[in-house]
Amino acid sequence: MAKASKAEKAVKPNVFMRIGLFIKQIIDELRKVVTPTAKELFFWSLGVFIFVVLLMLLVTGMDFGLGKLVLWVFD
């Protein structure tokens, strides 16, 4: 008898109820989102831009340096 009660508890709701629950959870999570102010958005964007530029410089320097090293080794 104990197995029968466990099987009854494991029954999933129908597909429409699961979709409804999913949409409700999405809306609940979206209500928690805090929109940044214009100043915050500007400085975060500036920080990302500077970081990307620094990474580009690093990769460019490594590419140039390793290219020169390869040419020096195999020339």
Secondary structure, DSSP 8 states (H G I E B T S, - for coil): -HHHHHHHHT----HHHHHHHHHHHHHHHHHT-----HHHHHHHHHHHHHHHHHHHHHHHHHHHHHHHHHHHHH-
